[in-house]
């Protein structure tokens, strides 16, 4: 694949992407207006000590611990937080300001002819979604796509620093993420691996603003952190900003909860038999893959357990409330996004060998991808991801069987999962008969949107719940509520609303 095919001319400028949520995009000619507008920004606030999380944080139980409130930028929380006020519906205004246009609005359902990734669900795309692998990044959880892009940006001198979530130096604390401002390749490599618990990416904002040597920045983060970062990035005094995002869903509320998921949900005691957990993911074969390492061997091993074997009670303890109110699985406001749900997965594939999806949203994203290819940190295996199979029926069925949804409706929660033999059989059948590639990603997006819609209705009611949702999510919900021959989502909503009326 030719590097030239991905290169767009990029000229760094001092222009502001936007001034604040809902403001218009600007040009260099507006510099005086920018300065004037910045004077109207809230005065620096008093950071909130993280020991009081979540009870003293503005979003309370639905705080995603993005780190904003642990800085003086807490004064901007009401307009920046993805879980306060209009929440993630702000994405509708921010997308065209950041990417120069809004996403296409055509709904893509089972009856549509396209098998390619659509903007309606996946967000603005400046080119078709690609399938990629990282190169020359040892000990990455996957193949090193995110790390490779970040390292190449620093190597090329396009940025002075990279904000990422580093792993704890204590191997027993694999689930704990630590935000850092990385200045060297070695420091960026500390960010290898997916941290399964909420992590305060924005906790370093004051450090960035106070360091005059940082003029150009790469920020790496998940959707809720990126939304908050976009709201305050113009107040950091930077000349240029790049944002590298990842797809994200269902993080654990704390590092302890992530460890408990491994121990209680999968029956794996971290550190047993000379094995240590390096990370885990819910994969496209309907199994949880746990990556393990051993001090006595350089080889990695994997434990694979079917979703269906997980105890029903583990879900509520393992998923942060903020993740149940999230409608930005695909990280709409990042310049480029890395994920895996839209990539194919073969029987022999593991995280270390499988392809990942790459979504380029704008010129900055193109620059990042082109640079990583040029530095031989990234290889493109397909210039257009595709998929097959119906996703809507499975999305509805998964919501109906979800134990978190059952708790909302007052239904029975299955304490025990399936026996291993039956669970493996179910995974085998679902993998072969169910949606694949891009259509598997559509299934996952729809399922999470529907489940989370029911959660916000259960928590805040229909009117406020919908106010928090971006248009694309509302359209998905409306489609399933009005779907001919399937009133399952409507029935679940009615059960939740009836239960709310009976509450004291």
Secondary structure, 3 states (H helix, E strand, C coil): CCHHHCCCCCCCCCCCCCCCCCCCCCCHHHHHHHHHHHCCCCCCCCCCCHHHCCCCCCCHHHCCCCCHHHCHHHHHHHHHCCCCCCHHHHHHHHHHHHHCCCCCCCCCCCCCCCCECCHHHHCCCCCCCEEEEECCCCCCCCCCHHHHHHHHHHHHCCCCEEEEEEECCCHHHCCCEEEEEECCHHHHHCCCCCCCECCCHHHHHHHHHCCCCCCEEEEEECHHHHHHHHHHHHHHCCCEEEEEEECCCCCECCHHHHHHHHHHHHCCCCCHHHCEEEEEEECCCCEEEEEEEECCEEEEEEEEEEHHHCCCCHHHHHCCHHHHCCCCCCCCCCCEEEECCCCCCCCCCCCCCCCEEEEECCHHHHHHHHHHHHCCCEEEEECCCEEECCCHHHHHHHHHHCHHHHHHHCCCCCCCCCCHHHHHHHHHHHHHHCCEEHHHHHHHHHHHHHHHHHHHHHHHCHHHHHHCCCHHHHHHHHHHHCCCCCCHHHHHHHHHHHHHHHCC
